[in-house]
Amino acid sequence: MPTLRKKENCKNWFACYTLPNGRRVQRSTGTSIRKEAEKLANEFEQATQKARTARQAQRVIRDIYAELTGEALKVRTLKDFIDSWLKRKKGEVSGLTLKAYKSHTDRLLIFLAEKANKEIAYISTNDILSFRSAEAERVSARTVNNSIKSLRIVFEDARRDGLIAENPAKEVKILKSRAVSVRRAFTVDELKAVLAVANNEWKSMILFGLYTGQRLQDIAILTWENVDIESNEVRLRTSKTGRTVAIPISQPLAEHIQKLPSSDIPSTPIHPQAFARLSSAGKSGTLSNQFADILAGAGLREKKTHAKSASGRSGRHETQPLSFHSLRHTATTMMKNAGISPAIVQDIIGHESAEISRLYTHIDSVAKKTAIDAMPNILK
């Protein structure tokens, strides 16, 4: 039964109620009106009773099942469920998405330690909150948020399967970004400096990144099937948005493509080393680190250590002014500076905007070719 009390020098009532574990706690109702405070106190108590009932229901169901069938109802540990869930997802999502799910769930299992081998119904919101806090000390807010979003999907499927009454990750909020993005575009001189220190494969990836405006992950997984020489286009489905884009091949990129060792097998990667690393890791972190080293070699970024320390690559990553993603900013800037319509630039780069979509239903290939050709040739 909840009760009310007031603290010294505080006008608002505090509700005192019992948690499912038997611990008595108190929480401010935020009001000095007793009737409103009593109502809130009852709601607090009901919420805790609901959580307690959910756990008790799991035990009651098992007891009833055992009594009716003479067999113990098979229960699922968190680890067992995640293992089977990943197998289920194998045919539902892309290989890269599956590897991301595995990475996020592996981190949770490591964090929970022995509790990961207990019944999934006993994983609480506090467990997910604690995991979020621990990850926030290790990686960026963006990475933490990706993990939380993945866990929401995992536990929601467990709820649909009837293994848990409530999704413990559902109410765990994502973190605010620690810093405003400071990314900027490359200058032409900076691009030339980067190309001068890059090896042949990275030089190719940089040119593809600049003249298509696509993300590192999408450039790394390009195959010769994505390059249509007859139509003079690069066609791909973006990994982040799932949007299919067709980008005219600029003259500098066309000249570069002609020099690349091609293959009669369409599925052959254009950048085999990057393709292999991305396929193995499931994410572009290693490639991003390699590009950071190239930037350091060009004198555009501080060299980062490989040591596993908070200040090294295993520590929290802050947004840097220049990265591979800056090539997208560079392509956008170059086309806009040439007077290209923002709608055409957006269609090429692949940004989504409901406002632009309402105004422009289709950007023809001629307009996009004009936009691409407006970009300077950094190879000269």
C-alpha positions in Angstrom: 0.0 0.0 0.0 1.6 3.3 -1.0 1.9 6.1 1.5 2.8 9.8 1.3 5.3 11.9 3.1 6.9 15.3 2.9 10.5 16.2 3.2 11.8 19.2 5.0 12.0 22.4 2.9 10.1 20.7 0.0 6.4 21.5 -0.8 5.7 18.5 -2.9 4.6 15.1 -1.7 6.7 12.0 -1.9 5.2 8.6 -2.7 6.5 5.7 -0.7 6.0 2.3 -2.4 7.5 -1.2 -2.7 9.5 -2.6 -5.6 9.1 -6.2 -6.8 12.2 -7.2 -4.9 10.7 -6.0 -1.6 12.7 -2.8 -1.3 10.8 0.2 -0.1 11.5 3.4 -2.2 10.2 6.9 -2.4 9.7 9.2 -5.4 8.6 12.8 -5.7 5.0 13.2 -7.1 5.9 16.7 -8.3 2.7 18.1 -6.7 1.8 19.7 -3.4 -1.9 18.7 -3.8 -2.5 15.7 -1.7 -5.3 14.2 -3.9 -3.1 14.3 -7.0 -0.2 12.9 -5.1 -2.3 10.0 -3.8 -3.4 9.2 -7.4 0.2 9.2 -8.6 1.4 7.1 -5.7 -1.2 4.5 -6.6 -0.1 4.5 -10.2 3.5 4.0 -9.0 2.5 1.0 -6.9 0.4 -0.5 -9.7 3.3 -0.2 -12.1 5.5 -2.1 -9.8 2.9 -4.8 -9.1 2.5 -5.2 -12.9 6.2 -5.9 -13.2 6.0 -8.4 -10.3 3.0 -10.1 -11.7 4.7 -10.5 -15.1 7.6 -12.5 -13.5 5.2 -14.5 -11.3 3.1 -15.3 -14.4 6.1 -17.0 -16.0 6.5 -19.3 -13.0 2.7 -20.1 -12.8 2.6 -20.9 -16.5 5.5 -23.4 -16.1 3.8 -25.0 -13.0 0.4 -25.4 -14.8 2.1 -26.9 -17.9 4.1 -29.4 -15.8 0.9 -30.4 -13.9 -1.1 -30.9 -17.1 1.5 -32.7 -19.3 3.8 -34.2 -16.7 6.7 -32.5 -18.5 8.7 -29.4 -17.7 8.0 -26.5 -20.0 11.2 -25.7 -21.9 12.5 -22.3 -20.9 14.9 -20.2 -22.9 18.0 -18.5 -21.5 18.9 -15.2 -23.0 22.0 -16.7 -24.7 20.0 -19.5 -26.2 17.3 -17.2 -27.5 19.9 -14.8 -29.0 21.6 -17.7 -30.7 18.3 -18.9 -32.3 17.2 -15.4 -33.0 20.4 -14.7 -35.0 19.8 -17.9 -37.0 16.2 -16.7 -37.7 17.4 -13.3 -38.9 19.9 -14.8 -41.3 17.2 -15.1 -44.0 15.5 -11.9 -43.1 18.3 -9.2 -43.2 21.4 -8.5 -45.1 24.7 -10.1 -44.1 26.1 -6.7 -42.8 23.0 -6.1 -40.7 23.2 -9.6 -39.3 26.8 -9.0 -38.3 25.9 -5.7 -36.6 23.1 -7.5 -34.6 25.6 -10.2 -33.5 28.1 -7.5 -32.5 25.5 -5.7 -30.3 24.1 -8.9 -28.7 27.6 -10.3 -28.1 28.4 -7.1 -26.1 25.3 -7.6 -24.0 26.1 -11.2 -23.3 29.6 -10.3 -22.2 28.3 -7.5 -20.0 25.6 -9.7 -18.3 28.1 -12.5 -17.7 26.4 -15.4 -15.8 23.0 -13.7 -16.0 23.1 -14.3 -19.8 22.6 -18.0 -19.0 19.5 -17.4 -16.9 15.9 -17.3 -18.2 15.3 -14.4 -20.5 12.2 -13.4 -18.5 14.6 -12.3 -15.7 16.4 -9.7 -17.8 15.1 -6.3 -16.6 15.1 -2.7 -17.8 17.7 -2.0 -15.2 20.0 -4.5 -16.8 19.7 -2.8 -20.2 20.2 0.6 -18.5 23.3 -0.6 -16.8 24.6 -2.0 -20.1 23.9 1.4 -21.8 25.9 3.2 -19.1 28.9 0.7 -19.4 28.9 1.0 -23.2 28.8 4.9 -23.0 32.1 4.8 -21.1 33.6 2.7 -23.9 32.2 4.0 -27.2 30.4 6.9 -28.8 26.8 7.8 -28.1 25.9 6.9 -31.7 27.3 3.4 -31.3 25.5 2.9 -27.9 22.2 4.0 -29.5 22.7 1.5 -32.4 23.1 -1.2 -29.8 19.9 -0.2 -27.9 17.9 -0.1 -31.1 19.1 -3.6 -31.9 18.2 -4.9 -28.4 14.7 -3.4 -28.7 14.2 -5.6 -31.8 15.6 -8.7 -30.1 13.5 -8.5 -27.0 10.4 -7.5 -28.9 10.6 -10.7 -30.9 11.0 -12.6 -27.6 7.8 -10.9 -26.4 6.0 -11.9 -29.5 7.2 -15.5 -29.0 5.6 -15.5 -25.6 8.9 -15.8 -23.7 8.6 -12.5 -21.9 5.6 -10.4 -20.9 7.3 -7.0 -21.5 10.2 -5.7 -23.6 12.9 -4.6 -21.1 14.7 -2.4 -23.8 11.5 -0.6 -25.0 11.7 2.2 -22.4 15.4 2.6 -22.5 16.0 5.9 -24.1 18.8 6.7 -26.6 21.6 9.0 -25.6 22.1 12.5 -26.7 25.1 13.1 -29.0 28.0 14.5 -27.0 29.0 17.0 -29.6 27.7 18.8 -32.7 29.1 17.4 -35.9 32.1 19.4 -37.0 32.6 17.6 -40.3 33.6 19.7 -43.3 34.3 19.3 -46.9 37.8 18.7 -48.3 39.5 21.4 -50.4 40.9 20.4 -53.8 44.5 20.7 -52.5 43.6 18.5 -49.5 42.2 15.9 -51.8 45.3 15.9 -53.9 47.4 15.5 -50.7 45.3 12.5 -49.7 45.6 10.8 -53.1 49.4 11.3 -53.0 49.8 9.1 -49.9 47.0 6.6 -50.6 47.7 3.2 -52.1 46.0 2.2 -55.4 42.9 0.6 -53.8 42.3 3.5 -51.4 42.9 6.0 -54.2 40.2 4.2 -56.2 37.8 4.3 -53.2 38.4 8.0 -52.7 37.6 8.7 -56.3 34.5 6.6 -56.2 33.5 8.3 -52.9 34.0 11.8 -54.2 32.4 11.3 -57.7 29.4 9.3 -56.4 28.9 10.9 -53.0 28.3 7.5 -51.4 29.2 6.2 -48.0 32.4 4.2 -47.2 30.4 1.0 -46.6 28.7 1.2 -50.0 31.9 2.0 -51.8 33.7 -0.9 -50.2 31.1 -3.5 -51.3 30.8 -2.3 -54.9 31.2 -5.0 -57.5 31.5 -4.8 -61.3 27.8 -5.6 -61.4 27.2 -2.0 -60.0 29.1 -0.4 -62.9 27.0 -0.1 -66.1 29.5 1.0 -68.8 26.9 1.1 -71.6 24.6 3.5 -69.6 27.7 5.2 -68.0 26.2 4.8 -64.5 27.0 3.4 -61.1 23.9 1.7 -59.7 23.6 0.6 -56.1 21.2 0.1 -53.2 22.4 2.1 -50.3 23.1 0.1 -47.1 21.8 2.8 -44.7 18.5 3.8 -46.4 17.9 0.9 -48.8 17.4 3.5 -51.5 18.4 2.5 -55.1 20.5 5.2 -56.8 21.8 5.6 -60.3 24.7 8.0 -60.5 26.3 9.1 -63.9 30.0 8.4 -64.1 32.0 11.5 -64.4 34.9 11.8 -66.8 37.6 11.6 -64.2 36.0 8.5 -62.7 35.5 7.0 -66.1 39.2 7.4 -66.9 40.0 5.8 -63.6 37.7 2.9 -64.1 39.2 2.1 -67.5 42.6 1.6 -65.8 41.2 -0.8 -63.2 41.7 -4.6 -63.6 38.1 -5.6 -64.6 36.5 -9.1 -64.4 34.0 -11.0 -66.5 32.4 -12.2 -63.2 29.8 -9.5 -62.2 30.1 -10.3 -58.5 33.8 -9.6 -58.4 34.5 -6.7 -55.9 36.0 -3.5 -57.4 38.0 -3.1 -54.2 38.8 -6.6 -53.1 40.8 -5.9 -49.9 38.2 -3.5 -48.5 35.4 -5.8 -49.5 37.0 -8.7 -47.6 37.6 -6.6 -44.5 34.0 -5.3 -44.5 32.6 -8.8 -45.1 34.7 -10.1 -42.2 34.0 -7.4 -39.7 30.4 -6.6 -40.7 31.0 -2.9 -40.2 33.3 -0.2 -41.6 35.2 0.7 -38.5 38.5 -0.9 -39.6 38.3 0.9 -43.0 37.5 4.2 -41.2 40.7 3.7 -39.1 42.7 3.0 -42.2 41.4 6.2 -43.9 42.3 8.1 -40.7 45.9 6.9 -41.1 45.8 8.1 -44.7 44.6 11.5 -43.5 47.4 11.5 -40.9 49.9 10.7 -43.6 48.7 13.7 -45.6 49.1 15.9 -42.5 45.3 16.5 -42.2 44.7 14.6 -39.0 46.6 13.6 -35.8 48.0 10.0 -35.9 46.0 7.7 -33.6 47.6 4.9 -31.7 46.7 1.3 -32.0 47.1 0.8 -28.3 44.0 -0.4 -26.4 43.5 2.5 -24.1 40.8 5.1 -23.6 42.8 7.6 -25.7 43.4 5.0 -28.5 41.2 3.4 -31.0 39.4 1.3 -28.4 38.3 4.4 -26.6 35.4 6.7 -27.2 35.5 8.2 -30.7 34.8 11.9 -31.2 33.7 13.4 -34.5 36.6 14.5 -36.6 36.5 17.4 -39.1 37.7 15.2 -41.9 36.8 11.6 -42.6 35.6 9.5 -45.5 32.1 10.8 -44.9 33.5 14.3 -45.7 33.7 13.2 -49.3 29.9 13.4 -49.3 30.1 16.9 -48.0 32.7 17.7 -50.6 30.6 16.4 -53.5 27.6 18.3 -52.3 29.6 21.5 -51.9 31.3 21.2 -55.3 28.0 20.8 -57.1 26.2 23.5 -55.2 29.1 25.9 -55.8 28.6 25.2 -59.5 25.0 26.3 -59.3 23.4 22.9 -59.3 19.9 22.7 -57.9 19.7 21.3 -54.3 17.1 18.8 -55.5 19.4 17.3 -58.1 22.3 17.2 -55.6 20.1 15.5 -53.1 19.0 12.9 -55.6 22.6 12.0 -56.4 23.9 12.0 -52.9 20.9 10.1 -51.6 19.7 12.3 -48.8 16.0 11.9 -48.0 13.7 14.9 -47.6 9.9 14.8 -47.7 9.8 18.5 -48.7 12.0 18.0 -51.7 10.2 14.9 -52.7 6.9 16.8 -52.8 8.4 19.3 -55.2 10.4 17.0 -57.4 9.1 13.5 -58.4 11.9 12.6 -60.8 15.4 13.9 -61.7 16.4 12.8 -65.2 19.8 11.4 -66.0 20.8 14.3 -68.1 20.3 16.7 -65.2 22.4 14.4 -63.0 25.1 14.0 -65.6 25.3 17.8 -65.8 25.7 18.0 -62.0 28.4 15.4 -61.9 30.3 17.0 -64.8 30.3 20.3 -62.9 32.7 18.8 -60.3 36.4 19.6 -60.8 38.8 17.0 -62.0 41.1 16.5 -59.0 43.4 14.3 -61.0 44.7 17.2 -63.0 
